Amino acid sequence: MSIWLKPISLDLLAQSGVDTAVAHLGIEFTEIGDDYLRGRVPVDSRTVQPYRLLHGGVSVVLAETPGSSGAYFSSPEGHRCVGLDINANHLRGATSGWVTGTARPVHRGKTTQVWQIDLTNEAGELTCVSRLTMAMLLPRK
């Protein structure tokens, strides 16, 4: 059963990233499942650190992108959401290709949501695991 409570599409997700850090870093959404969002980032000159590995901060931006979008699109109409906390454990470096992030909800409550985001390289190996906590802002009266 689908968790999406607002209309969602790859086009809508792409439009939300125009003129943002998401677009600057080349992050793109690739898949919408019944209970997950998937996006990816290229490992290139925009996204690497001086040792030519994907920058850890870029991994966090990739994780927060489908995680926060998932929280928004799975909340009732009129609700907004903002990030409260994000953490990331970097497990393996990536030096080329694409890193893909898959965000799935762990908890979807009335006031908070928690999302797990797993990042993998093109070989399917985990590069980073992240957990994002979102505050759900109720409609103003």
PyMOL commands that set and color helices and strands:
alter all, ss='L'
color gray80, all
select helices_A, chain A and resi 10-16+21-25+56-73
alter helices_A, ss='H'
color red, helices_A
select strands_A, chain A and resi 28-32+37-42+80-90+98-108+112-120+126-137
alter strands_A, ss='S'
color yellow, strands_A
deselect
rebuild
show_as cartoon
